[in-house]
Amino acid sequence: MNFDMSQFDSYREDNRREVKKARGGLPNSLWETYSAFANCYGGIIILGVKENKDGSWYMTGLDNATKLRKDFWDTINNKNKVSVNLLTDNDLEIYEENNHVIMAIHVPKAKREQKPVYINGDMFNGTFRRNWEGDYHCDRSEVLAMLRDQPEETADMKILQDMSLEVLNSETVRAYRNRHMAYRTEHVWEGLSDEEYLERIGAARLSARDHTLHPTAAGLLMFGEEYKILYEFPEYFLDYREVLDPTIRWTDRLQSSSGDWTGNIFDFFFRVYGKLVKDLKIPFKLEGITRIDDTPVHKALREALANCIVNTDFYFPRGIVIRKDADSIVMENPGSIRTGKAQMLKGGISDPRNKALMKMFNLIGIGERAGSGVPDIYSVWEQQGWRRPEVIEEYGPDRTILKLSFVKKAAIKNGDKKVAIKNGDKKQVTKKTEIQLEYILEYMTSDREYKTSEIAAEIGLKKSRARELVNELVKSGRIEAVGKNRGRRYRLK
C-alpha cells in the first residue's frame, strides 16, 4: 500500500491507514498500531494529521520532524519496546505541504516466523491486530495460534506420546487404504501392515522416548473417533448444515458430536462432499459413449472442502462449519490464511496449516496441485458464469470464510430483492427474514456480547445485512446495543 500526497483529500482511516496528531512527540498508540499492522496485512501510519468528525483528514503538522524521526528509529530498534523491527530506511518518508510537515511510516506485513510482533517486552499483553474497528488487543489464544504457525513442522505432525495406534478407527483406515489403492493401483505400499502403512502416510511416527509407534495429531484427526480426538483438541467440532427449504430450519445436518458416526475428518469429508454435489445442476460430459460424472465443478468443490480442512486451526473454538442452501455453499474454518489472502488468491505458493493432513489427501487424489486450489475454484466459477467467489478473513478469533454462489451474474445485476418482488415472492423474503432473526436469537447466549461481524459470519450474510437484522431486533426489544459507533456490541435482554 502506498501513500500519495496528491490523493490526501480523498483518504480515510481504514483497515490499513491510521493518522495520529503526534504534536507532543511519538504517541504511545503508535506502537500498538505498528504491532496491529505487522500482525495483519501491513499499513501506513501518518503522523501530523488528525481526523475530522466526518472522517476526512486535515494536517496539524509536526513541530520537530527530525527529532521525531530519530526517536522513532531509536525506539523501534529497542527490543524492550518492540519485538522486531520490520522497517528499512525507505519505509519512513517525510512530506512538506502548505507549511506543514508530516511523516508517513510504511509498516510491512510480518512473515509467519516473525509473528507475533509485540510491544513492551510482553508477548501476551503486547500483541495487537487490526480490524475495521481499529487496533485491538489479541487474547492468549490468538497469540498461541501465531506461535503454532511459526515452525516449518506443522502442529498436525506432533507425536501423541500418550496414545497408542488403537485409538484409530480400523474401518476408517481400511476405507482410506481402499481409496488410495483405487487411485494408485498396485502401489508399493499395498502389501504393508496397517502400522507400517500409517507410518508411511504420516498418521503415525516412531517415538524417541519409547521407540514405539504412536499416532500423530494428523492421524488422530483423520482416523480417530470424535471423543478421542477431543482429548488432544478440546475445541474440535465439525458441522454441516443444509437449508434447501427456507421455511424449515435444517433440511439436513451432520455434526461430529452426534455419536452415531466416527466424527473424524476422513468420514466427514466424503459424507459432506456427497451432500454438496447431490443437487448440482451441472451437465455431464461424454467421452465417446461413456458419461463422465466428474466435472470441473465437482473437482473444485473437493478442492475447496479439502482446503478448508487442511488450513483449520483445530485448537480454536467454533470448528469447521459448512452451510448449503439452494443458491450457495459457505465453508468456514478456524484460523487465518498463512500465506495471506492476496497470495492465496494469486496461487503458486502452498503453505497449509496441516501439512500431514494435506499429504494424506494428496495420496488419494485430492488437492494434488499445491497452491493452485483457490485460483482453480475462481476459474471454474468464472467459466460457469456464476457470481465471483468471496474469501473473508476475520480476527478475534481467527476465521476464514469461503462463499460460493450458484447464482448467474446476470441475475445479480438486477438485485436479489428486485427479482424476488418481480416474481411475486415478497412473502417468502419476509419469511426468510423471520427465520434469520430467529436464528440470531438462538445463536446468541446471555453470557456474552457480540459484534455485528460475528453475527454476520454465523448466519452467512454480508455485514450490512446483519446490521439491518440486529437493528430490527433492537427495535423490537429482543436484544440491546452496548457501546457506541465502532465499539458497539449486542446482547440478549
C-alpha positions as CSV (number, residue, x, y, z in Angstrom):
1,M,0.0,0.0,0.0
2,N,1.4,3.4,-1.0
3,F,0.8,6.9,0.3
4,D,0.3,9.6,-2.4
5,M,0.2,13.2,-1.2
6,S,-1.8,14.2,-4.2
7,Q,-4.6,11.9,-3.0
8,F,-4.6,13.3,0.6
9,D,-8.1,14.8,0.5
10,S,-9.6,11.5,-0.6
11,Y,-8.0,9.3,2.1
12,R,-9.9,8.0,5.1
13,E,-8.9,5.8,8.0
14,D,-9.5,2.1,7.3
15,N,-8.0,-1.3,7.9
16,R,-4.6,-0.2,6.5
17,R,-4.4,3.5,7.2
18,E,-4.1,5.3,10.6
19,V,-3.5,9.0,11.3
20,K,-2.1,10.4,14.6
21,K,-1.6,14.1,15.6
22,A,1.8,13.5,17.3
23,R,2.2,17.1,18.4
24,G,3.8,16.3,21.7
25,G,6.1,13.6,20.4
26,L,5.6,10.0,19.4
27,P,2.2,8.8,20.8
28,N,2.2,5.5,22.7
29,S,-0.6,4.3,20.5
30,L,1.8,4.4,17.5
31,W,3.4,1.2,18.7
32,E,0.1,-0.6,19.2
33,T,-0.8,0.3,15.6
34,Y,2.6,-0.9,14.4
35,S,2.0,-4.2,16.1
36,A,-1.5,-4.4,14.7
37,F,-0.5,-3.7,11.1
38,A,2.5,-6.1,11.3
39,N,0.3,-8.9,12.5
40,C,-2.2,-8.4,9.8
41,Y,-1.6,-7.1,6.3
42,G,0.6,-4.1,6.9
43,G,-0.4,-0.5,6.6
44,I,0.6,3.2,6.7
45,I,0.7,5.3,9.9
46,I,0.7,9.1,9.1
47,L,1.9,11.4,11.8
48,G,1.0,15.1,11.9
49,V,-2.6,14.5,10.7
50,K,-5.9,14.5,12.5
51,E,-9.3,13.0,11.6
52,N,-12.4,15.3,11.3
53,K,-15.7,14.2,12.6
54,D,-16.8,13.3,9.1
55,G,-13.8,11.0,8.6
56,S,-11.8,13.4,6.4
57,W,-8.2,14.4,7.4
58,Y,-6.5,17.7,8.0
59,M,-2.9,18.4,8.6
60,T,-1.7,19.6,12.0
61,G,1.9,19.3,11.2
62,L,4.9,18.2,13.3
63,D,7.0,20.6,15.4
64,N,10.3,18.8,15.0
65,A,10.2,16.1,12.4
66,T,14.0,15.5,12.6
67,K,13.8,14.7,16.3
68,L,10.7,12.5,15.8
69,R,12.4,10.6,13.1
70,K,15.4,9.9,15.4
71,D,13.2,9.0,18.3
72,F,11.2,6.6,16.1
73,W,14.3,4.7,14.9
74,D,15.8,4.6,18.4
75,T,12.5,3.1,19.8
76,I,11.8,0.6,17.0
77,N,15.3,-0.8,17.4
78,N,14.9,-1.2,21.2
79,K,14.0,-4.8,21.8
80,N,12.4,-3.9,25.2
81,K,9.8,-1.8,23.3
82,V,9.3,-3.6,20.0
83,S,10.0,-7.3,19.5
84,V,11.2,-6.9,15.9
85,N,12.0,-4.0,13.5
86,L,10.4,-4.8,10.1
87,L,11.3,-1.4,8.5
88,T,14.1,-0.2,6.3
89,D,15.1,3.5,5.8
90,N,12.8,3.7,2.7
91,D,9.8,2.8,4.8
92,L,9.8,6.2,6.5
93,E,9.1,9.3,4.4
94,I,8.7,13.0,5.3
95,Y,6.4,15.3,3.3
96,E,6.1,19.1,3.3
97,E,2.9,20.6,2.2
98,N,1.2,24.0,2.9
99,N,3.9,24.9,5.5
100,H,3.1,21.6,7.3
101,V,5.4,18.7,7.8
102,I,4.0,15.2,8.1
103,M,5.6,11.7,8.4
104,A,4.4,8.5,6.7
105,I,5.5,5.2,8.1
106,H,5.0,2.2,5.9
107,V,4.6,-1.0,8.1
108,P,5.0,-4.2,6.1
109,K,3.2,-7.5,7.0
110,A,5.4,-9.7,9.2
111,K,6.4,-13.1,8.0
112,R,4.8,-16.1,9.6
113,E,8.1,-16.9,11.5
114,Q,8.3,-13.3,12.9
115,K,4.8,-13.3,14.4
116,P,3.6,-12.3,16.9
117,V,5.0,-8.8,16.7
118,Y,4.5,-7.3,20.2
119,I,5.5,-4.3,22.3
120,N,6.8,-3.6,25.8
121,G,8.5,-7.0,26.1
122,D,5.2,-8.7,26.8
123,M,4.1,-11.2,24.2
124,F,0.7,-12.0,25.8
125,N,-0.2,-8.4,26.7
126,G,1.5,-6.5,24.0
127,T,0.3,-8.2,20.8
128,F,-2.3,-6.3,18.7
129,R,-4.2,-6.8,15.5
130,R,-6.2,-4.6,13.2
131,N,-9.9,-4.8,12.2
132,W,-12.3,-2.3,10.8
133,E,-13.0,-1.0,14.3
134,G,-9.3,-0.1,14.8
135,D,-6.5,-1.8,16.8
136,Y,-7.5,-4.5,19.2
137,H,-5.6,-6.4,21.9
138,C,-5.0,-10.1,21.0
139,D,-6.1,-12.6,23.6
140,R,-4.0,-15.5,24.6
141,S,-5.5,-18.0,22.1
142,E,-4.6,-15.7,19.2
143,V,-1.0,-15.3,20.3
144,L,-0.7,-19.1,20.8
145,A,-2.1,-19.6,17.2
146,M,0.7,-17.3,15.8
147,L,3.3,-19.3,17.8
148,R,1.9,-22.6,16.4
149,D,2.3,-21.2,12.9
150,Q,5.9,-20.3,13.3
151,P,7.7,-23.6,12.8
152,E,8.1,-25.4,9.4
153,E,6.9,-28.6,11.1
154,T,3.1,-28.0,11.4
155,A,1.0,-28.8,14.5
156,D,-0.6,-31.9,13.0
157,M,2.9,-33.6,12.8
158,K,3.0,-33.8,16.6
159,I,3.5,-37.3,18.1
160,L,0.8,-38.1,20.6
161,Q,3.0,-39.9,23.1
162,D,0.2,-40.9,25.5
163,M,-1.9,-42.6,22.8
164,S,-1.5,-46.0,21.0
165,L,-2.5,-46.8,17.5
166,E,-5.6,-48.4,18.9
167,V,-7.3,-45.0,19.1
168,L,-7.5,-45.0,15.3
169,N,-10.7,-46.5,13.8
170,S,-9.8,-49.6,11.8
171,E,-12.8,-49.3,9.5
172,T,-11.8,-45.7,8.6
173,V,-8.2,-46.8,8.0
174,R,-9.4,-49.6,5.7
175,A,-11.7,-47.2,3.8
176,Y,-8.8,-44.8,3.3
177,R,-6.5,-47.6,2.1
178,N,-9.1,-48.8,-0.4
179,R,-9.4,-45.3,-1.9
180,H,-5.6,-45.0,-2.1
181,M,-5.2,-48.3,-3.9
182,A,-8.1,-47.5,-6.2
183,Y,-6.4,-44.2,-7.1
184,R,-2.9,-45.7,-7.3
185,T,-3.3,-49.3,-8.3
186,E,-0.5,-51.7,-7.4
187,H,1.1,-49.1,-5.2
188,V,4.3,-50.4,-3.4
189,W,2.6,-49.8,0.0
190,E,-0.3,-52.1,-0.8
191,G,1.2,-55.1,1.0
192,L,2.3,-53.3,4.2
193,S,0.7,-53.9,7.5
194,D,-1.6,-51.1,8.9
195,E,1.1,-50.0,11.3
196,E,3.7,-49.7,8.5
197,Y,1.3,-48.1,6.2
198,L,0.2,-45.5,8.8
199,E,3.8,-44.5,9.4
200,R,4.4,-44.1,5.6
201,I,1.4,-41.7,5.2
202,G,2.3,-39.6,8.3
203,A,-0.5,-40.9,10.5
204,A,1.9,-42.5,12.9
205,R,5.5,-41.8,14.0
206,L,8.2,-43.6,16.0
207,S,8.7,-42.0,19.4
208,A,12.3,-41.4,20.6
209,R,11.1,-41.9,24.1
210,D,9.9,-45.5,24.0
211,H,10.8,-46.5,20.4
212,T,7.1,-47.3,19.7
213,L,4.8,-46.1,17.0
214,H,2.2,-43.5,18.2
215,P,-0.4,-41.7,16.3
216,T,0.4,-38.2,15.1
217,A,-2.2,-35.4,15.5
218,A,-3.0,-35.7,11.8
219,G,-3.6,-39.5,12.2
220,L,-5.9,-38.9,15.1
221,L,-7.9,-36.2,13.3
222,M,-8.2,-38.3,10.1
223,F,-8.9,-41.7,11.6
224,G,-9.7,-41.3,15.2
225,E,-13.2,-41.3,16.9
226,E,-14.6,-37.9,17.9
227,Y,-14.5,-38.5,21.7
228,K,-10.8,-39.5,21.5
229,I,-9.9,-36.6,19.2
230,L,-11.3,-34.3,22.0
231,Y,-8.5,-35.5,24.3
232,E,-6.0,-33.6,22.2
233,F,-8.3,-31.0,20.6
234,P,-10.9,-29.9,23.1
235,E,-12.5,-27.4,20.7
236,Y,-12.7,-29.9,17.8
237,F,-16.1,-29.6,16.0
238,L,-17.3,-30.4,12.5
239,D,-20.7,-29.2,11.4
240,Y,-22.6,-29.5,8.1
241,R,-25.9,-27.6,7.8
242,E,-28.3,-27.8,4.8
243,V,-31.2,-25.5,4.3
244,L,-32.9,-26.1,0.9
245,D,-36.4,-25.1,2.1
246,P,-36.4,-21.6,3.8
247,T,-39.4,-22.5,5.9
248,I,-37.5,-25.3,7.6
249,R,-34.5,-24.5,9.8
250,W,-32.5,-27.6,8.7
251,T,-33.3,-30.0,5.9
252,D,-30.1,-31.9,6.8
253,R,-27.5,-31.7,9.4
254,L,-24.3,-33.6,10.2
255,Q,-22.3,-33.0,13.4
256,S,-19.1,-34.6,14.7
257,S,-20.5,-34.8,18.2
258,S,-23.7,-36.7,17.3
259,G,-22.3,-40.1,18.4
260,D,-23.8,-42.1,15.5
261,W,-20.7,-42.0,13.3
262,T,-16.9,-41.7,13.9
263,G,-16.8,-37.8,13.7
264,N,-13.4,-37.9,12.1
265,I,-12.0,-35.8,9.2
266,F,-12.0,-38.7,6.6
267,D,-15.6,-39.7,7.1
268,F,-16.7,-36.0,7.4
269,F,-15.1,-35.2,4.1
270,F,-16.7,-37.9,2.0
271,R,-20.1,-37.6,3.7
272,V,-20.3,-33.9,3.2
273,Y,-18.9,-33.9,-0.3
274,G,-21.6,-36.3,-1.3
275,K,-24.2,-33.9,0.1
276,L,-22.6,-30.9,-1.6
277,V,-22.8,-32.4,-5.1
278,K,-26.1,-34.2,-4.8
279,D,-28.2,-31.4,-6.2
280,L,-25.7,-29.9,-8.6
281,K,-27.4,-29.0,-11.9
282,I,-24.3,-29.4,-14.0
283,P,-24.4,-31.1,-17.4
284,F,-22.3,-34.3,-17.6
285,K,-19.9,-34.8,-20.4
286,L,-19.4,-37.7,-22.8
287,E,-16.2,-39.3,-24.0
288,G,-17.4,-41.3,-26.9
289,I,-20.5,-43.1,-25.4
290,T,-19.1,-43.0,-21.8
291,R,-20.6,-40.5,-19.4
292,I,-18.1,-38.5,-17.3
293,D,-19.6,-37.8,-13.9
294,D,-16.7,-35.8,-12.6
295,T,-17.0,-32.3,-13.8
296,P,-14.7,-29.3,-13.1
297,V,-17.3,-28.1,-10.6
298,H,-17.1,-31.4,-8.7
299,K,-13.3,-31.2,-8.6
300,A,-13.4,-27.5,-7.4
301,L,-15.8,-28.4,-4.6
302,R,-13.4,-31.2,-3.5
303,E,-10.5,-28.8,-3.5
304,A,-12.5,-26.2,-1.6
305,L,-13.6,-28.7,1.1
306,A,-10.0,-30.1,1.5
307,N,-8.6,-26.6,1.6
308,C,-10.9,-25.7,4.4
309,I,-9.8,-28.7,6.4
310,V,-6.1,-28.6,5.9
311,N,-6.0,-24.9,6.9
312,T,-8.0,-25.3,10.1
313,D,-6.5,-24.5,13.5
314,F,-8.1,-27.3,15.4
315,Y,-7.2,-25.7,18.8
316,F,-9.6,-22.7,18.1
317,P,-13.3,-22.7,19.0
318,R,-16.4,-22.9,16.7
319,G,-14.9,-25.5,14.5
320,I,-15.5,-26.2,10.8
321,V,-18.9,-25.1,9.6
322,I,-20.2,-26.0,6.1
323,R,-23.6,-24.4,5.1
324,K,-25.5,-25.2,1.9
325,D,-28.7,-23.6,0.7
326,A,-30.4,-23.6,-2.7
327,D,-28.1,-20.9,-4.2
328,S,-24.8,-21.1,-2.3
329,I,-22.3,-23.0,-0.2
330,V,-20.4,-21.4,2.6
331,M,-17.3,-23.0,4.1
332,E,-15.8,-21.7,7.4
333,N,-12.7,-22.8,9.3
334,P,-11.0,-21.5,12.4
335,G,-7.6,-20.0,11.6
336,S,-6.2,-17.2,9.5
337,I,-4.7,-17.6,6.0
338,R,-1.0,-18.4,6.5
339,T,0.1,-17.1,3.1
340,G,-2.2,-14.1,3.3
341,K,-5.4,-13.5,1.3
342,A,-3.7,-11.8,-1.7
343,Q,-1.2,-14.6,-2.2
344,M,-3.8,-17.3,-1.7
345,L,-6.0,-15.7,-4.5
346,K,-2.9,-15.4,-6.7
347,G,-1.8,-19.1,-6.1
348,G,1.5,-20.7,-6.7
349,I,2.6,-20.9,-3.0
350,S,1.3,-23.7,-0.8
351,D,1.7,-23.3,3.0
352,P,-1.1,-25.3,4.6
353,R,-1.5,-25.2,8.4
354,N,-1.7,-29.0,8.5
355,K,0.9,-30.4,6.1
356,A,0.5,-34.0,7.2
357,L,-3.3,-33.9,6.5
358,M,-2.6,-32.3,3.1
359,K,-0.3,-35.2,2.3
360,M,-3.0,-37.7,3.2
361,F,-5.5,-36.0,0.9
362,N,-2.9,-35.8,-1.9
363,L,-2.3,-39.6,-1.7
364,I,-6.0,-40.2,-2.6
365,G,-6.0,-37.7,-5.4
366,I,-7.4,-34.6,-3.6
367,G,-5.5,-31.3,-3.6
368,E,-2.6,-32.6,-5.6
369,R,-1.8,-29.2,-7.3
370,A,-0.2,-27.4,-4.4
371,G,-1.0,-23.7,-4.2
372,S,-3.5,-23.7,-7.1
373,G,-6.7,-24.8,-5.3
374,V,-8.3,-21.4,-4.8
375,P,-7.4,-19.8,-8.2
376,D,-8.8,-23.0,-9.8
377,I,-12.1,-22.5,-7.9
378,Y,-12.3,-18.9,-9.1
379,S,-11.6,-20.1,-12.7
380,V,-14.3,-22.7,-12.7
381,W,-16.9,-20.3,-11.2
382,E,-16.0,-17.8,-14.0
383,Q,-16.4,-20.5,-16.6
384,Q,-19.9,-21.3,-15.3
385,G,-20.9,-17.6,-15.3
386,W,-21.6,-17.7,-11.5
387,R,-21.0,-14.9,-9.1
388,R,-17.4,-14.5,-8.2
389,P,-16.4,-16.5,-5.0
390,E,-15.7,-14.4,-1.9
391,V,-13.0,-15.0,0.7
392,I,-13.4,-13.3,4.0
393,E,-10.8,-13.3,6.8
394,E,-11.8,-12.4,10.3
395,Y,-9.8,-11.9,13.5
396,G,-10.6,-12.3,17.2
397,P,-10.9,-15.3,17.0
398,D,-9.3,-16.1,13.6
399,R,-11.7,-17.4,11.0
400,T,-11.6,-17.9,7.2
401,I,-14.8,-18.0,5.2
402,L,-15.2,-19.0,1.5
403,K,-18.6,-18.1,-0.1
404,L,-19.5,-19.9,-3.3
405,S,-22.7,-18.8,-5.1
406,F,-24.5,-20.6,-7.9
407,V,-26.4,-17.5,-9.0
408,K,-25.7,-16.3,-12.5
409,K,-24.0,-12.9,-12.7
410,A,-26.9,-11.5,-14.9
411,A,-29.4,-12.3,-12.2
412,I,-27.4,-10.4,-9.6
413,K,-27.2,-7.2,-11.6
414,N,-30.9,-6.8,-11.2
415,G,-30.6,-7.1,-7.4
416,D,-31.8,-10.1,-5.5
417,K,-34.6,-8.1,-3.8
418,K,-36.0,-6.6,-7.1
419,V,-36.0,-10.1,-8.7
420,A,-37.8,-11.6,-5.7
421,I,-40.5,-8.9,-5.8
422,K,-40.9,-9.1,-9.5
423,N,-41.5,-12.8,-9.2
424,G,-44.2,-12.2,-6.6
425,D,-42.0,-13.6,-3.9
426,K,-42.4,-10.8,-1.4
427,K,-43.9,-13.0,1.3
428,Q,-41.0,-15.5,1.0
429,V,-38.5,-12.7,1.5
430,T,-40.3,-11.7,4.7
431,K,-40.4,-15.3,5.9
432,K,-36.7,-15.7,5.3
433,T,-36.0,-12.6,7.3
434,E,-38.0,-14.0,10.2
435,I,-36.0,-17.2,10.1
436,Q,-32.8,-15.2,10.1
437,L,-33.9,-13.2,13.1
438,E,-34.8,-16.3,15.0
439,Y,-31.5,-17.9,14.1
440,I,-29.6,-14.9,15.5
441,L,-31.6,-15.2,18.8
442,E,-30.8,-18.9,19.0
443,Y,-27.1,-18.3,18.3
444,M,-26.7,-15.6,21.0
445,T,-26.2,-16.6,24.6
446,S,-26.9,-14.5,27.6
447,D,-23.3,-14.6,29.0
448,R,-21.6,-12.6,26.3
449,E,-21.8,-9.7,23.8
450,Y,-21.5,-9.9,20.0
451,K,-20.0,-7.8,17.2
452,T,-22.0,-7.4,14.0
453,S,-19.2,-9.2,12.1
454,E,-19.5,-12.2,14.4
455,I,-23.3,-12.4,13.7
456,A,-22.7,-11.9,10.0
457,A,-20.2,-14.8,9.9
458,E,-22.5,-17.1,11.8
459,I,-25.6,-16.6,9.6
460,G,-23.5,-16.4,6.4
461,L,-24.6,-12.9,5.3
462,K,-22.9,-9.6,4.5
463,K,-22.2,-7.3,7.4
464,S,-24.6,-4.7,6.1
465,R,-27.4,-7.2,6.0
466,A,-26.6,-8.5,9.5
467,R,-26.6,-4.9,10.8
468,E,-30.2,-4.5,9.4
469,L,-31.3,-7.6,11.2
470,V,-29.7,-6.7,14.6
471,N,-31.3,-3.2,14.3
472,E,-34.6,-4.9,13.8
473,L,-34.1,-7.0,16.9
474,V,-33.1,-3.9,18.9
475,K,-36.2,-2.0,17.8
476,S,-38.4,-5.0,18.8
477,G,-36.7,-5.0,22.2
478,R,-35.4,-8.6,21.9
479,I,-31.7,-7.6,22.1
480,E,-30.0,-4.4,23.2
481,A,-27.0,-2.4,21.9
482,V,-24.0,-1.8,24.2
483,G,-21.5,1.0,23.4
484,K,-21.3,3.4,20.6
485,N,-20.1,3.5,17.0
486,R,-17.2,1.2,16.2
487,G,-17.2,-0.3,19.7
488,R,-20.9,-1.3,19.6
489,R,-21.8,-4.8,20.7
490,Y,-25.2,-6.6,21.1
491,R,-26.5,-8.8,23.8
492,L,-29.7,-10.6,24.7
493,K,-32.0,-8.6,27.0
